[in-house]
Amino acid sequence: MTAKSRLGLTTLAIICGIGATIFMSASDASPQRCEKQGADGGPCTYQIYPGKATITRIQRTPASVGQSLIIGGPGYAGLEVWFKCMPSGETWPSGLASLMDKEYAFTLNNSWYVGPKYLMKYHVVPGTELPCEISVLESGVCSPVVVRIIPLDASDYFEALSP
């Protein structure tokens, strides 16, 4: 895949900051550029850095359990999955460190919490380390930082389809 990529509508997005959708790019040791075309914020350019996401905690909360009662919702009690991410290598902006020192919540693309079957399918437990891409906004008015955890599919709604 080229460094300039089109918006991936079903791409997993973990948003650090404001809500948005992530853009796909190849993952290697050096940062890459990615340009997003679309309505939210207009055209934007991101610098993409490879990184590592670490799952810090998984817990039931009133909000995650309550999604089972929502009409049109997934039909299962969810779990909140929290992670921290760090860029790999030394070629990343120093200002990114303060953003990476925080925990972020992982949800499916439609903001549903994942359920226990999802965690088993993707082998997610506290302490799991997964490769990720950290996209930092260079130009435009899109989300300033977006993280994509590469092996997790945020459009995998199989639990909602399960009996």
Backbone as CSV, one residue per row, in Angstrom:
resi,resn,N_x,N_y,N_z,CA_x,CA_y,CA_z,C_x,C_y,C_z
1,MET,0.851,-1.169,0.000,0.000,0.000,0.000,0.898,1.233,0.000
2,THR,0.511,2.251,-0.722,1.313,3.460,-0.805,1.159,4.300,0.448
3,ALA,2.102,5.250,0.608,2.046,6.126,1.778,0.827,7.027,1.722
4,LYS,0.400,7.392,0.522,-0.837,8.172,0.386,-1.971,7.186,0.230
5,SER,-2.885,7.169,1.162,-3.956,6.170,1.169,-5.312,6.841,1.257
6,ARG,-6.304,6.175,0.723,-7.678,6.668,0.809,-8.292,6.247,2.136
7,LEU,-9.324,6.922,2.517,-10.031,6.638,3.763,-10.541,5.208,3.742
8,GLY,-10.230,4.426,4.764,-10.729,3.054,4.892,-11.954,3.069,5.782
9,LEU,-13.138,2.899,5.197,-14.374,3.047,5.966,-14.537,1.985,7.046
10,THR,-13.937,0.814,6.852,-14.103,-0.229,7.862,-12.835,-0.442,8.666
11,THR,-11.926,0.507,8.600,-10.659,0.376,9.307,-10.849,0.641,10.791
12,LEU,-10.158,-0.137,11.583,-10.218,0.041,13.027,-9.670,1.402,13.406
13,ALA,-10.405,2.094,14.227,-9.941,3.391,14.677,-10.018,3.462,16.189
14,ILE,-8.945,3.779,16.771,-8.915,4.108,18.182,-8.567,5.588,18.202
15,ILE,-9.430,6.379,18.720,-9.285,7.810,18.598,-8.655,8.378,19.868
16,CYS,-7.555,9.086,19.687,-6.904,9.812,20.774,-7.332,11.261,20.611
17,GLY,-8.343,11.693,21.295,-8.847,13.051,21.156,-10.279,13.005,20.653
18,ILE,-10.572,13.726,19.586,-11.907,13.858,19.044,-12.221,12.665,18.144
19,GLY,-13.509,12.338,17.918,-13.896,11.224,17.068,-13.545,11.459,15.611
20,ALA,-13.116,10.393,14.913,-12.782,10.435,13.488,-12.556,9.026,13.000
21,THR,-12.145,8.891,11.751,-11.837,7.582,11.184,-10.385,7.566,10.760
22,ILE,-9.741,6.432,10.905,-8.307,6.317,10.609,-8.089,5.960,9.148
23,PHE,-6.921,6.170,8.688,-6.551,5.943,7.311,-5.452,4.904,7.274
24,MET,-5.474,4.028,6.308,-4.551,2.907,6.259,-3.223,3.332,5.643
25,SER,-2.140,2.696,6.118,-0.826,2.852,5.506,-0.005,1.646,5.871
26,ALA,1.088,1.465,5.176,1.982,0.353,5.493,2.688,0.651,6.804
27,SER,3.092,-0.391,7.506,3.723,-0.233,8.806,5.176,-0.674,8.719
28,ASP,6.118,0.224,8.965,7.518,-0.160,9.056,8.189,0.719,10.085
29,ALA,9.495,0.708,10.152,10.207,1.390,11.230,10.249,2.903,11.065
30,SER,9.952,3.437,9.887,10.059,4.881,9.701,8.681,5.507,9.553
31,PRO,8.553,6.802,9.915,7.254,7.455,9.767,6.881,7.583,8.295
32,GLN,5.596,7.610,8.016,5.099,7.748,6.657,4.042,8.828,6.625
33,ARG,3.744,9.286,5.420,2.692,10.281,5.259,1.438,9.615,4.729
34,CYS,0.307,10.166,5.101,-0.985,9.659,4.662,-1.882,10.863,4.458
35,GLU,-2.618,10.877,3.354,-3.549,11.972,3.107,-4.969,11.437,3.146
36,LYS,-5.837,12.118,3.895,-7.238,11.727,4.014,-8.076,12.679,3.178
37,GLN,-8.965,12.117,2.409,-9.934,12.908,1.665,-11.294,12.626,2.276
38,GLY,-12.115,13.616,2.433,-13.439,13.355,2.973,-14.084,14.600,3.518
39,ALA,-15.288,14.429,4.024,-16.084,15.555,4.467,-15.683,16.066,5.846
40,ASP,-15.288,15.169,6.776,-15.019,15.663,8.120,-13.674,16.360,8.191
41,GLY,-13.712,17.674,8.100,-12.510,18.478,8.233,-11.812,18.777,6.926
42,GLY,-12.269,18.227,5.823,-11.618,18.451,4.543,-10.379,17.603,4.401
43,PRO,-9.566,17.878,3.378,-8.362,17.076,3.196,-7.362,17.338,4.326
44,CYS,-6.785,16.277,4.846,-5.820,16.371,5.935,-4.612,15.507,5.619
45,THR,-3.483,15.877,6.147,-2.262,15.095,5.979,-1.783,14.658,7.351
46,TYR,-1.446,13.371,7.469,-0.957,12.797,8.719,0.455,12.259,8.523
47,GLN,1.248,12.353,9.564,2.526,11.647,9.637,2.233,10.393,10.459
48,ILE,2.601,9.227,9.948,2.267,7.971,10.610,3.518,7.344,11.209
49,TYR,3.418,6.993,12.490,4.525,6.394,13.228,4.134,5.002,13.701
50,PRO,5.007,4.011,13.502,4.710,2.687,14.048,4.813,2.715,15.568
51,GLY,4.044,1.875,16.233,4.076,1.867,17.693,3.600,0.560,18.271
52,LYS,3.397,0.583,19.585,2.944,-0.588,20.321,1.849,-0.142,21.286
53,ALA,0.713,-0.851,21.252,-0.377,-0.598,22.193,-0.348,-1.693,23.253
54,THR,-0.504,-1.297,24.502,-0.551,-2.259,25.607,-1.913,-2.150,26.279
55,ILE,-2.612,-3.285,26.371,-3.909,-3.311,27.045,-3.638,-3.163,28.544
56,THR,-4.218,-2.136,29.157,-3.947,-1.859,30.575,-5.006,-2.417,31.507
57,ARG,-6.265,-2.412,31.059,-7.317,-2.956,31.923,-8.563,-3.265,31.099
58,ILE,-9.336,-4.212,31.613,-10.611,-4.597,31.024,-11.595,-4.676,32.178
59,GLN,-12.738,-3.976,32.050,-13.680,-3.943,33.172,-15.117,-3.757,32.706
60,ARG,-16.025,-4.280,33.528,-17.453,-4.026,33.324,-17.784,-2.711,34.034
61,THR,-18.556,-1.888,33.377,-19.021,-0.640,33.976,-20.520,-0.527,33.717
62,PRO,-21.207,0.352,34.419,-22.638,0.527,34.127,-22.894,0.849,32.649
63,ALA,-22.029,1.642,32.031,-22.219,1.995,30.617,-22.000,0.786,29.709
64,SER,-20.956,0.012,29.976,-20.679,-1.135,29.093,-21.741,-2.219,29.234
65,VAL,-22.194,-2.471,30.460,-23.236,-3.471,30.696,-24.573,-2.971,30.154
66,GLY,-24.826,-1.674,30.286,-26.087,-1.079,29.863,-26.342,-1.130,28.372
67,GLN,-25.298,-1.338,27.569,-25.528,-1.376,26.123,-26.412,-2.557,25.716
68,SER,-26.510,-3.564,26.587,-27.363,-4.727,26.272,-28.848,-4.361,26.276
69,LEU,-29.206,-3.248,26.903,-30.603,-2.832,27.005,-31.021,-1.844,25.922
70,ILE,-30.070,-1.385,25.139,-30.355,-0.378,24.120,-31.093,-1.021,22.944
71,ILE,-32.229,-0.456,22.574,-32.974,-0.955,21.416,-32.122,-0.715,20.181
72,GLY,-31.901,-1.774,19.416,-31.045,-1.680,18.237,-29.568,-1.819,18.567
73,GLY,-29.263,-2.059,19.835,-27.877,-2.227,20.269,-27.376,-3.625,19.999
74,PRO,-26.239,-3.973,20.555,-25.621,-5.256,20.252,-26.311,-6.460,20.885
75,GLY,-27.059,-6.243,21.962,-27.736,-7.360,22.603,-26.869,-8.122,23.590
76,TYR,-25.719,-7.601,23.928,-24.849,-8.232,24.924,-24.263,-7.167,25.832
77,ALA,-23.902,-7.578,27.048,-23.226,-6.673,27.981,-21.770,-6.565,27.542
78,GLY,-21.305,-5.357,27.413,-19.943,-5.146,26.934,-18.929,-5.006,28.049
79,LEU,-17.694,-4.827,27.628,-16.575,-4.604,28.535,-15.782,-3.402,28.052
80,GLU,-15.361,-2.564,28.972,-14.477,-1.466,28.602,-13.061,-2.016,28.505
81,VAL,-12.398,-1.713,27.403,-11.013,-2.121,27.175,-10.186,-0.847,27.083
82,TRP,-9.176,-0.737,27.945,-8.323,0.450,28.004,-6.910,0.090,27.591
83,PHE,-6.226,1.039,26.933,-4.864,0.791,26.480,-4.032,2.069,26.540
84,LYS,-2.729,1.877,26.516,-1.766,2.958,26.320,-0.993,2.613,25.063
85,CYS,-0.497,3.626,24.370,0.297,3.360,23.173,1.575,4.194,23.202
86,MET,2.610,3.618,22.627,3.913,4.285,22.539,4.477,4.081,21.147
87,PRO,5.042,5.128,20.554,5.694,4.975,19.251,6.942,4.097,19.382
88,SER,7.274,3.365,18.333,8.509,2.596,18.262,9.595,3.488,17.669
89,GLY,10.806,3.255,18.040,11.909,4.016,17.464,12.040,5.395,18.074
90,GLU,12.926,6.182,17.470,13.237,7.498,18.017,12.735,8.640,17.155
91,THR,12.134,8.360,16.010,11.728,9.411,15.089,10.257,9.769,15.257
92,TRP,9.926,10.427,16.367,8.556,10.878,16.591,8.596,12.190,17.358
93,PRO,7.573,13.016,17.209,7.570,14.337,17.839,7.569,14.250,19.361
94,SER,8.350,15.098,19.987,8.433,15.077,21.449,7.092,15.443,22.087
95,GLY,6.282,16.259,21.454,4.981,16.640,21.989,4.010,15.477,22.080
96,LEU,4.300,14.400,21.371,3.437,13.225,21.388,3.532,12.482,22.715
97,ALA,4.611,12.649,23.436,4.826,11.922,24.694,3.704,12.184,25.704
98,SER,3.238,13.423,25.817,2.184,13.710,26.791,0.872,13.016,26.422
99,LEU,0.585,12.874,25.130,-0.614,12.160,24.701,-0.490,10.664,24.939
100,MET,0.707,10.145,24.810,0.916,8.714,24.940,0.975,8.264,26.397
101,ASP,1.027,9.201,27.324,1.090,8.851,28.742,-0.310,8.631,29.324
102,LYS,-1.337,8.720,28.498,-2.721,8.582,28.955,-3.285,7.240,28.507
103,GLU,-4.344,6.796,29.199,-5.085,5.613,28.773,-6.193,6.035,27.816
104,TYR,-6.466,5.175,26.849,-7.534,5.419,25.887,-8.432,4.196,25.824
105,ALA,-9.701,4.422,25.545,-10.677,3.332,25.464,-10.747,2.804,24.036
106,PHE,-10.861,1.490,23.913,-11.068,0.838,22.624,-12.540,0.468,22.509
107,THR,-13.171,0.832,21.414,-14.543,0.416,21.116,-14.589,-0.014,19.659
108,LEU,-15.691,-0.644,19.294,-15.899,-0.962,17.889,-16.172,0.340,17.133
109,ASN,-16.126,0.279,15.805,-16.285,1.497,14.998,-17.563,2.266,15.304
110,ASN,-18.631,1.572,15.678,-19.904,2.238,15.952,-20.045,2.623,17.429
111,SER,-18.964,2.570,18.178,-18.885,2.941,19.599,-19.432,1.888,20.557
112,TRP,-19.792,0.698,20.075,-20.185,-0.372,20.973,-18.953,-0.869,21.723
113,TYR,-19.174,-1.309,22.942,-18.115,-1.986,23.678,-18.019,-3.419,23.154
114,VAL,-16.829,-3.986,23.216,-16.667,-5.388,22.821,-17.184,-6.273,23.940
115,GLY,-17.445,-7.524,23.619,-17.886,-8.484,24.613,-16.806,-9.526,24.881
116,PRO,-17.085,-10.464,25.762,-16.090,-11.473,26.123,-15.678,-12.365,24.951
117,LYS,-16.597,-12.633,24.019,-16.242,-13.463,22.859,-15.235,-12.757,21.957
118,TYR,-15.365,-11.443,21.822,-14.412,-10.665,21.033,-13.020,-10.752,21.668
119,LEU,-12.978,-10.592,22.983,-11.692,-10.652,23.682,-11.038,-12.021,23.504
120,MET,-11.830,-13.087,23.540,-11.277,-14.432,23.327,-10.806,-14.602,21.883
121,LYS,-11.609,-14.150,20.929,-11.268,-14.304,19.512,-9.932,-13.627,19.178
122,TYR,-9.717,-12.430,19.744,-8.506,-11.662,19.434,-7.423,-11.803,20.510
123,HIS,-7.634,-12.680,21.483,-6.634,-12.960,22.536,-6.227,-11.688,23.280
124,VAL,-7.222,-10.936,23.717,-6.979,-9.670,24.404,-7.183,-9.857,25.906
125,VAL,-6.125,-9.629,26.663,-6.147,-9.635,28.128,-5.259,-8.490,28.593
126,PRO,-5.403,-8.046,29.838,-4.497,-7.001,30.327,-3.045,-7.450,30.152
127,GLY,-2.232,-6.526,29.671,-0.817,-6.811,29.426,-0.516,-7.192,27.986
128,THR,-1.549,-7.495,27.188,-1.335,-7.834,25.783,-0.703,-6.635,25.072
129,GLU,0.352,-6.899,24.289,0.993,-5.859,23.486,0.700,-6.129,22.022
130,LEU,0.242,-5.106,21.317,-0.156,-5.236,19.925,0.463,-4.119,19.089
131,PRO,0.847,-4.405,17.852,1.379,-3.340,16.992,0.281,-2.341,16.657
132,CYS,0.682,-1.078,16.530,-0.287,-0.037,16.183,0.363,1.001,15.288
133,GLU,-0.457,1.864,14.739,0.009,3.017,13.984,-0.526,4.266,14.668
134,ILE,0.339,5.241,14.871,-0.035,6.505,15.494,0.054,7.569,14.406
135,SER,-1.083,8.146,14.048,-1.141,9.166,13.001,-1.244,10.532,13.659
136,VAL,-0.307,11.417,13.316,-0.255,12.764,13.878,-0.570,13.762,12.772
137,LEU,-1.553,14.624,13.008,-1.998,15.602,12.024,-0.882,16.581,11.675
138,GLU,-0.634,16.740,10.365,0.327,17.733,9.891,-0.365,18.951,9.306
139,SER,-1.472,18.725,8.575,-2.205,19.854,7.994,-3.676,19.488,7.867
140,GLY,-4.534,20.496,7.940,-5.978,20.292,7.876,-6.593,20.435,9.259
141,VAL,-7.898,20.194,9.344,-8.611,20.359,10.612,-9.297,19.061,11.034
142,CYS,-8.592,17.956,10.943,-9.098,16.645,11.356,-8.626,16.363,12.786
143,SER,-8.894,15.164,13.291,-8.444,14.779,14.635,-6.927,14.898,14.725
144,PRO,-6.417,15.456,15.811,-4.975,15.700,15.911,-4.136,14.431,16.002
145,VAL,-4.632,13.403,16.676,-3.909,12.142,16.807,-4.914,11.004,16.705
146,VAL,-4.569,9.992,15.912,-5.424,8.825,15.732,-4.549,7.583,15.846
147,VAL,-5.014,6.585,16.597,-4.259,5.348,16.762,-5.075,4.192,16.205
148,ARG,-4.426,3.346,15.434,-5.057,2.133,14.896,-4.288,0.943,15.441
149,ILE,-4.965,0.058,16.181,-4.339,-1.171,16.659,-4.506,-2.187,15.534
150,ILE,-3.405,-2.531,14.908,-3.415,-3.264,13.642,-4.150,-4.606,13.696
151,PRO,-3.909,-5.500,14.649,-4.558,-6.817,14.563,-6.024,-6.857,14.993
152,LEU,-6.546,-5.798,15.597,-7.933,-5.803,16.058,-8.846,-5.235,14.965
153,ASP,-9.929,-5.927,14.693,-10.892,-5.491,13.689,-12.076,-4.830,14.391
154,ALA,-12.134,-3.516,14.311,-13.186,-2.767,15.000,-14.510,-2.797,14.251
155,SER,-14.557,-3.471,13.123,-15.833,-3.631,12.420,-16.311,-5.084,12.511
156,ASP,-15.749,-5.830,13.439,-16.134,-7.227,13.642,-17.270,-7.275,14.673
157,TYR,-18.503,-7.297,14.178,-19.686,-7.266,15.029,-20.289,-8.650,15.252
158,PHE,-19.454,-9.702,15.162,-19.975,-11.061,15.215,-20.745,-11.338,16.501
159,GLU,-20.390,-10.719,17.626,-21.090,-10.978,18.882,-22.552,-10.536,18.822
160,ALA,-22.814,-9.475,18.089,-24.183,-8.984,17.972,-25.035,-9.959,17.145
161,LEU,-24.390,-10.767,16.316,-25.096,-11.711,15.467,-25.239,-13.074,16.127
162,SER,-24.509,-13.276,17.227,-24.530,-14.568,17.924,-25.827,-14.731,18.709
163,PRO,-26.338,-15.995,18.773,-27.558,-16.217,19.568,-27.280,-16.145,21.052
